[in-house]
Amino acid sequence: MEPVEPANRTVVITGGSAGIGRACAVAFGARGDRLALIARGRAGLEAAVREAEQAGAAQVIGIEADVADASALEAAACRVEEELGPIDVWVNDAFASVFAPFTEISPEEFRRVTEVSYLGYVYATRAALERMLPRDRGVIIQVGSAIAYRGIPLQSAYSGAKHAIQGFHEALRCELLASGTRVRTTMVQMPAVNTPQFDWVRSRLPGRAQPVPPIYQPQVAARAVLFAADHPRRREYWVGGSTVATLVANAILPGLLDRYLARTGFGSQQDDRRRRAGDPDNLFEPVDAERDFGEHGRFDDKASDRSRQQQAAHLFGALTDGVRRAAGQVPAGFGTGSRFLARMRGTRAPRPSDRTS
């Protein structure tokens, strides 16, 4: 079975109160899906629920939970299925970060970033698979970044977490392919995005934190996540020309890129305005518990609401899927992974006729 029909799905989004997660909530809501948004901040969460309802979501619930707590995510998944029905799509987007040289990040801070930005994905994926695998359907989307391949200065904890997600995703995908399940997982590598994180991230930089240009609006990221949910066969998607350029350059000339980022990476991640002592900090406590920060950060005047690379990639992906269907390709789950494993075991790989609907 290819992905659930792109309407009337039950979709879970972590980090759903702001930024990319909130933009995804609105985008899925516009399709009439049932949504569960998971985040820590009550005010941001309540506003995101209202916005998704206004967009057209069939039903929306907000769940206050910390993704670093595996038991809280398991309880959230139980609640979702009780109130909204079987989970069809799970989007992992919640994260935390610290902007500072590695030597100025404490062990407690590094642990917290890792627990939220990496282990939060692991715990959520486990909760999703516990429900999807017995039903033999579902899609899990890991929201990644170009940083999953190319670490950058001043974000060592976040870079490490994104690299870890990449390795986890690849290993899990191989296991799912080998098992013959029709559950799919894919990863979406994002560019710099105009989100509120730069106004509430913990920072020890002299200037206020900012994304490395070019910057895209959260809606660009949300369109990529929706496309991945509809077309989860691909192992990953790259969003934005800057992501493509960075990953290609890192594959070909990583040493040269090291030196380039050593020269530019410090200045490009902070602006000329001095960081204020009273700036909010969401590492251990939510900033949007009492105040809603919305989808966008403070870079609307610099951010683009479209990506030509994304448009071309989506068109190509849709055409490729159409050709596959027209050619009567073997259904998902019966590809080379399961056959190879079967040969290694000396058994026969499952065939479409072996399955019951």
Summary of the structure (lengths in Angstrom):
residues: 357
radius of gyration: 20.2
end to end distance: 8.9
largest distance: 65.3
contacts: 1253
relative contact order: 0.14
helix: 48%
strand: 16%
